[in-house]
């Protein structure tokens, strides 16, 4: 076959895809009408996961699971906007990794609110100015984000979903090669996580390293300065239309950040691969073994705890603590209900959601 003949076949398939997608969206519209009448939540991560797994299991072509997920997550995001347009808040600035995380789940067509602090995202969700909020919870290199943990304890906001994205930094610049770069802008954490690259590629001449409040701000400054570069995300480089000279310059290729998608309430159905997050406020007592006894109950009922973080009560002079806990399983599972029955006065459930491994 000739190239033109191959392209004509691809065009025919694209035409068929468009018709099928439009047909799918008509049914999606009907789903939106039903959910709107019942006030049911639109974002159902457990349903999306089931669809992706079903499609992956029956796929016998060239598309990998990651490729199927990438394609259908955008279809799901478009569908949600047809069902019922929803506003999403995320920790800014625009072009940040949190922005990237938000778009990876809610798509490019959603209405976004860029907010300056994690607290402001929580407030937007709690007051229902937005339906969902996206905030970081931990990085596997830098650890947990304690502001997010504390606000989960202090507010009436829940966890609708979690997602993990790889953190890839790039060197973006108008300069043609490293020798012409005199200044590098970035956030302190980005400089730390790209130190090996900087030492290798700027061994002969060392540009001035200028710390700014965000990698997005770094990209903006580099776009305005032909002798400067930015260590930033690729979404920030794209946003400010600055060429990428080097991709994936982080020292650890396994660098990942986990995010929570917040909502006023959680209504997820069990998926078969769930995680539950809770807060435990144990009685303040001098009795020995209160925490040990509490944790032993999870072991006795065969519940796997994956994380426990102690946090101080603000304003407490006696150094008392509450606990942020994550476990595998759904909050209505029989074994967890037995723990909850015993400790219902001490436990606040923040959400059960699809485990994003």
C-alpha positions in Angstrom: 0.0 0.0 0.0 1.1 3.6 -0.6 1.3 6.2 2.2 -1.8 8.0 0.9 -3.8 4.7 0.9 -2.7 4.1 4.5 -3.7 7.6 5.5 -7.1 7.2 3.9 -7.7 4.0 6.0 -6.7 5.9 9.1 -9.1 8.8 8.2 -11.9 6.3 7.9 -11.2 4.9 11.3 -11.0 8.4 12.8 -14.4 9.1 11.3 -15.8 5.9 12.9 -14.2 6.9 16.2 -15.8 10.3 16.2 -19.2 8.8 15.5 -18.8 6.3 18.3 -17.6 9.0 20.8 -20.6 11.2 20.0 -22.9 8.2 20.5 -21.2 7.5 23.8 -21.7 11.1 24.9 -25.4 10.9 24.2 -25.7 8.1 26.7 -23.4 10.1 29.1 -25.9 13.0 28.8 -28.7 10.6 30.0 -26.5 9.5 32.9 -26.1 13.1 33.9 -29.8 13.8 33.8 -30.4 10.8 36.1 -27.6 11.8 38.5 -28.8 15.4 38.6 -32.2 14.3 39.7 -30.8 12.1 42.4 -28.0 14.6 43.4 -25.5 11.8 42.9 -21.9 12.7 42.6 -20.5 12.8 39.0 -16.9 11.7 39.7 -16.8 8.0 40.3 -13.1 6.8 40.3 -14.1 3.2 41.2 -16.3 3.0 38.1 -13.5 4.5 35.9 -11.1 2.0 37.2 -13.4 -0.9 36.4 -13.8 0.3 32.8 -10.1 0.6 32.3 -9.4 -2.8 33.8 -12.1 -4.4 31.6 -10.8 -2.8 28.5 -7.2 -3.7 29.3 -8.2 -7.4 29.9 -9.9 -7.7 26.5 -7.2 -5.7 24.6 -5.2 -7.8 22.2 -3.5 -5.0 20.2 -0.7 -2.6 20.5 -2.1 -0.4 23.2 -0.6 -0.9 26.6 -2.6 -0.5 29.8 -1.0 2.9 30.3 -2.0 4.0 26.8 -5.6 2.8 27.4 -5.7 4.6 30.7 -4.4 7.9 29.2 -6.9 7.8 26.3 -9.9 6.9 28.4 -9.2 9.3 31.3 -9.5 12.2 28.8 -12.7 10.6 27.5 -14.0 10.3 31.1 -13.1 13.9 31.8 -14.9 15.1 28.7 -17.9 13.0 29.6 -18.1 14.5 33.1 -18.3 18.0 31.7 -21.2 16.8 29.5 -22.9 15.1 32.5 -22.6 18.2 34.7 -19.8 20.8 34.4 -17.9 21.0 37.7 -15.3 23.5 39.0 -12.1 22.1 40.4 -9.7 24.0 42.7 -6.0 23.2 42.9 -2.9 24.5 44.7 -1.3 26.9 42.2 0.4 28.4 40.5 -0.7 27.5 37.0 1.8 25.1 35.5 2.6 23.4 38.9 2.7 19.7 39.4 -0.7 20.0 41.2 -2.1 21.6 38.1 -0.7 18.6 36.1 -2.3 16.2 38.5 -5.7 18.0 38.3 -5.7 17.9 34.5 -4.7 14.3 34.5 -8.0 13.4 36.2 -10.4 16.2 35.2 -9.1 16.9 31.7 -8.3 20.1 29.8 -12.0 21.2 29.4 -12.9 21.5 33.1 -13.2 24.8 34.8 -10.3 25.3 37.2 -9.7 27.7 40.1 -6.0 28.3 40.8 -5.5 29.0 44.5 -2.4 30.2 46.4 -2.4 27.9 49.5 -3.5 24.5 50.5 -5.8 26.1 53.1 -7.6 28.1 50.4 -8.2 24.9 48.4 -9.8 23.3 51.6 -11.9 26.4 52.2 -13.2 26.4 48.6 -14.2 22.8 48.9 -15.7 23.2 52.4 -17.8 26.2 51.3 -18.8 24.4 48.1 -17.5 27.1 45.9 -15.9 24.2 44.0 -16.9 20.5 43.8 -13.4 19.1 44.1 -10.0 20.3 45.2 -6.6 18.8 44.4 -3.7 19.1 46.9 -0.4 17.2 47.5 -0.2 14.8 50.4 3.3 13.4 50.1 6.4 13.0 48.0 8.4 9.8 48.1 11.7 11.8 48.3 10.6 14.7 50.6 8.0 13.1 52.8 4.5 14.0 53.9 2.8 17.4 53.5 1.8 18.1 57.1 -0.4 21.1 56.2 -2.7 18.8 54.2 -2.8 16.3 57.1 -3.6 19.0 59.7 -6.4 20.5 57.5 -8.0 17.1 57.1 -8.3 17.0 60.9 -9.5 20.6 61.2 -12.1 20.8 58.4 -15.2 19.0 57.2 -13.6 17.9 54.0 -13.2 14.4 52.8 -11.1 12.4 50.3 -12.8 11.3 47.1 -9.7 9.8 45.4 -5.9 9.7 45.4 -3.5 9.8 42.5 0.2 9.5 42.0 2.2 11.2 39.3 5.9 11.0 38.4 7.8 14.2 39.1 9.9 15.0 36.0 11.8 18.2 35.8 13.1 19.7 32.6 15.7 22.5 31.9 13.8 25.1 29.8 15.6 28.0 28.2 15.9 30.1 25.1 19.7 29.5 25.1 21.0 27.1 22.5 23.4 25.2 24.8 24.3 25.2 28.6 27.4 27.4 28.0 25.2 30.4 27.2 23.1 30.1 30.4 24.1 32.6 33.1 21.2 32.2 35.5 19.0 29.3 36.5 15.7 30.0 38.2 13.8 27.4 40.3 12.3 26.4 43.6 14.7 25.2 46.4 13.3 21.6 46.3 13.9 21.4 42.5 17.5 22.5 42.9 18.0 19.7 45.5 16.4 17.1 43.4 18.4 18.0 40.2 21.8 18.5 41.9 23.5 15.6 40.0 22.4 17.0 36.6 23.6 20.5 37.5 27.0 19.3 38.7 27.5 17.3 35.5 26.3 19.7 32.9 27.6 22.9 34.5 30.9 21.5 35.7 33.0 24.0 33.7 30.9 27.1 34.3 28.4 27.5 37.1 25.4 29.8 36.5 23.9 31.7 39.3 21.2 29.7 41.0 18.2 32.0 41.9 15.5 30.6 44.1 11.9 31.6 43.5 8.6 30.6 45.0 7.6 28.1 42.4 8.8 26.3 39.3 6.1 28.1 37.3 7.5 31.5 38.3 10.9 30.1 37.3 9.6 29.3 33.8 8.0 32.7 33.4 11.3 34.5 34.4 13.3 32.3 32.0 10.9 33.0 29.2 11.7 36.7 29.6 15.5 36.3 29.9 17.4 34.8 26.9 20.5 34.2 29.1 18.5 32.3 31.8 17.0 28.8 32.3 14.4 27.3 34.5 14.2 24.0 36.2 10.4 23.4 35.9 7.7 21.0 34.9 7.1 20.4 31.2 3.5 21.8 31.6 5.1 25.1 32.9 7.5 25.2 30.0 4.6 24.6 27.6 2.5 27.2 29.4 5.1 30.0 29.0 6.2 28.8 25.5 9.8 28.2 26.4 11.8 25.5 24.7 13.0 22.5 26.6 16.7 21.9 26.3 16.9 18.7 28.5 14.1 16.4 29.7 13.9 14.4 32.9 16.8 16.0 34.7 15.8 14.8 38.2 18.4 12.7 40.0 15.9 10.0 41.0 13.8 8.7 38.2 11.4 7.1 40.8 10.4 10.5 42.2 6.6 10.6 42.6 4.1 12.8 44.4 0.8 11.6 45.7 -2.3 13.9 45.6 -5.7 13.8 47.3 -8.8 14.8 45.4 -11.0 16.5 48.0 -14.8 16.7 48.2 -17.4 17.8 50.7 -18.4 14.2 51.2 -17.3 10.8 49.8 -19.7 8.4 48.2 -17.4 5.9 46.5 -18.6 2.3 46.1 -16.2 -0.5 46.8 -13.8 -1.4 43.9 -12.2 -4.5 45.3 -8.9 -2.6 45.7 -9.6 0.2 48.1 -7.8 2.3 50.7 -9.3 4.0 53.7 -7.9 7.1 55.4 -9.0 8.0 59.0 -8.0 10.2 61.9 -7.8 8.6 65.4 -8.2 10.8 68.4 -7.4 8.5 71.3 -8.4 9.2 74.9 -5.9 11.3 76.9 -4.9 9.1 79.7 -1.9 8.0 81.7 -2.9 4.4 81.2 -0.1 2.4 79.5 -0.6 0.8 76.1 -3.6 2.9 74.8 -2.1 3.3 71.3 -0.7 -0.2 71.3 -4.1 -1.7 72.2 -5.8 0.4 69.5 -3.3 -0.8 66.8 -3.5 -4.4 68.0 -7.2 -4.4 67.1 -6.4 -3.8 63.5 -4.0 -6.7 63.5 -6.5 -8.9 65.2 -9.1 -8.2 62.5 -6.5 -8.7 59.7 -6.4 -5.1 58.6 -3.2 -3.9 57.0 -2.1 -0.4 58.1 0.0 1.3 55.5 0.7 4.6 57.2 0.5 6.2 60.6 1.6 9.7 61.4 1.3 11.4 64.8 0.3 15.1 64.9 0.1 17.4 67.9 -3.1 19.0 69.1 -2.6 22.7 68.5 -2.6 24.8 71.6 -2.3 21.7 73.9 0.3 22.2 76.6 0.5 18.5 77.5 2.0 17.2 74.3 -1.0 15.1 73.3 -1.2 13.7 69.8 -3.8 12.6 67.3 -3.0 10.1 64.5 -3.4 10.1 60.7 -3.8 6.5 59.6 -4.2 4.8 56.2 -5.2 1.2 55.7 -6.1 -1.3 52.9 -9.8 -2.0 52.6 -13.2 -0.4 52.3 -14.8 1.3 55.3 -17.8 -0.9 55.2 -15.8 -4.1 55.2 -16.9 -6.4 58.0 -13.5 -6.5 59.7 -13.2 -2.7 59.7 -16.7 -2.3 61.0 -15.7 -4.4 64.1 -12.9 -2.0 64.8 -15.2 0.9 64.2 -17.8 -0.5 66.6 -15.2 -0.7 69.3 -13.6 2.7 68.7 -16.4 4.7 67.1 -15.8 7.7 69.5 -12.1 7.9 68.5 -12.3 7.5 64.7 -13.1 10.0 62.0 -13.3 8.4 58.5 -12.0 10.7 55.8 -12.7 8.5 52.8 -12.5 5.1 51.1 -11.3 5.3 47.6 -9.6 3.3 44.8 -6.0 2.5 45.7 -3.7 4.2 43.2 -0.8 1.8 43.4 
